[in-house]
């Protein structure tokens, strides 16, 4: 076995070798096979090297999750804006679904091992990309709620859809289920390009305007406001966007 203290010039190549070894085990044998001893044997390193390089097993799993998500996140970050930010959300949803079904081992590694208060780095990066896309929807004046709430709704729905489909036998999976979930979510968080006559109670107009103003402030800056005033204004705009009159029901789509 190769000895290394985890701090020398060979650390990065060694780290990459260990991640590749762990990824190979994950893909061939599943998450249960990822013991530090098995990974060390496959990478041909002493088991203590893993702890020196990654801190603990959770640190190793974080790195493997990032490795598995790298191509997906690269594609997501390079999605071309079409001029219709809501359509871009649909494309992003479909990409997310495809990745989860093609790479279920990595997806369940990142999203299927829930720990209270913790989202792996790969998951946080995916959410950050989604929030950027949601900010573009806000800039177009088409969000029914705050950027953060809309991001959380779409992320939760997408994650739940994929994990549900992964857990089902492949022959029973209905891809139209994912399409239906997508359409319901997008109808719930965005307004139509052309408002419907029945959508004119002013509530969604207020939310859309609040988020459009927030996006404009983010894009153009708010130089007239102090550093203390800017987050306060954002808090107020979010509160306007997320408030729901008593007795109101979500949009039917």
N, C-alpha and C positions, 0 to 999 in steps of 0.2 A: 504493500500500500504506500501511497505518497504521503509523506509527512509535511505539514505546513501549519504555521501558527495562526494563519488567517489575517496576517497584517503585512506580509511581504509583497514584493512586486508581482508574485504569481497569484495573488489572491483573487483578482478579477477573473482570469481564465479558470481558476479552480472553482470559483463561485458559479460561473456559467456551466461548468461540467456537472456540478452537483444539481443545479436546477434542471438541466437536460436529463440527468439520470432520474430525478424525481418525476419529471414530466412523462418519461417513458413508462415508469411504473404506473403512474396514474392512468395513462391511456390504455395500457395493456391489462392491468389488474384491478384498477379502481382505487378509490380513496383509502379503503381499509389497508391496502398494501403499503401505504406511505409511512412506514415506521422509519425512524432515523437510522436504525441498524440496517434495514433493507436498502435504503437510499445510499448509505455509506458504502455498502458492499457493491452496489451497482456502479457507483462513481469511483470505486477503488481508493477510498480515503478512510482514515480512522474516524470513527463516529464523533469524537470530540471536535473535529474540524467543523462539522456542521454547526455546532453550538457557537464556536468562535466566529464563524462567518455570518450566521443568521440570528444569533441570540438564543433562539429556542425553536421548537418545531413549528410554532405559529409563524415565526419569521420566515421559515423555509416555505410554508404554504402560501404566505403572501407573495413571495417571489415567484413561485410556480404559477399562481393565479395571474400575476402580471404577464408572465411569459405567454400563457395561454390566450390572454385577452389582447396581446399586442397588435396582432393583425386586425382584429375587429375594431379596436380603438383607432388604429391608423385609418381604416376605411371610413369610420364614423366621422373622424375629424376632417376628412377630405371630401365629405359629401358636398356636392355642388349646390349652391343656393339657386333655386329655380325662379325666384321672384314671387313665389307663393310659399311663405314660411309654414303654412299649415300643411300643404302637400309635402314639404320637406319633413315634417313630423311623421307623416305616414310612411315615407321612405325609410326614415330612421327606425320606426317601429318594426317594419318588415325585416330590416337588416338585423335587428336585435333578436327577433324570433328565429331567423335562419341560423344565426350563430349559436343560439342556445340549443337548437335541435341537432346541429351538425357536431357541436363540441359539448355534449352534455356533461362530460367529466369535469371540464374546466368551469362550466357554468355552475354546477352544483358545488364545486369547491369554493367559488366566490360567493354565491348567493344562497346555497342550500345548507350552510353551517352557521346559522344565525347565532350571534352572541349579542346580548343586550348592550346597546351603546356602541357597537363596533361594526363598521363596514370596511371590508378589505380595500387596499389601495386601488386595485383594479376597478372595483365597484364605485369608489369615489370619483375616479377619473371618468367613468362612463356617465355618472350623474352630472359631473361638471360640463361635459359636452352637451348633454341634454338641456341643461339650464341655459347654455349659450343659444341653443336653438329656440328655446322658449322665450328668451329675451327678444329675439327677432320677431316672434309672433306678437309680443307685447308692443314692439315698435310699430307694427302694422295696425295697432289698435284692435286686435282680434282676440284678446284674452278675456275670459269671464272671471278670472281670479288672479291672485298674485303670481308672479313668476315662480316663487318657491313652492306654493301650493300646487300649481299646475304641474311643475316638475315632479313633485312627490307623488301626485295622483298617477301620472303616466308611468313613472318608474315602478310604482307598486303594482299597477295593473299588468305591465309587461312582464315583470318578474313572476308574478303569480300565474300568469298565463303559461309561461314557459315551463315553470316547475310542475304545473299540473299536467302539461302535455308530456314532459319527460317521464313522469311517474306512470303514465298509461302505456299499455303494450303498443309497440309501434304500429301494428296492424289496425288499431282502433283510433289512432290519432286523426282528427279532422282538422285540417289546416284552415278551413273556413271558420272554425271557432276563434282562431287568432285574429282573422280579418274582422269578425263581428265585434270582438272585444276592442280592437283598434278603433272601429267606427264609433262605438259607444263612448269610449274615452275621449276621443277628439271632439265629438259633439258636446261632451260635458264641459270641456275646458276652453273651447274656442267658440267664437261667434261666426255666423255665416259671412261670406264675402259681401253678400247683399242681404241686409237684415230682413227677416220675415215680418210680416205684418203682426203676427202674434208674439213677436219677440220685443215689442216696443214699450215695455213697462218702465224703461229708463234705468233699471237696475244694472243690466249688462252694459248699457252705454256708459254708466258711471265707472264700472270696473275696467272696461276697455280704455276709457280716457285716462284713468289713473295710471294704468300700466304703460300706456303710450307716453305719458309725461315722464314716468320713471325711466323708461328706456331712452328718451330724449336727453334727460339729465345725465344719464350714464354715458351717452354717446358724445354729447357736446360739452359736458361739464356743467357745474353749477357754481360758477365763480362768484355769483352774488351772495352765496350762502357760506357761512362759516363751517369749519370742520365739525363743529358740534351740531349745526343746524341740518346738515345734509342727511345724516342717519335718521334724524327726527322726522324729516319730510318723507323719507322712504318708509318709515314705520307708519306714518299717517296714510300714505298712498296704498300700502299693503292692506291696512285696516279697511279702507274704502273698498278695495277690490275683493276682499274676502268676506265682507259682511253680507249677511243674508237676512232679508226681512223676515220677521216672525211669521211662521206658517208657509213660507215659500218652499217650493219643491224644486229639485234639480231639473235642468232642461231635459225634455224627452228626446232630443236629438233631431 
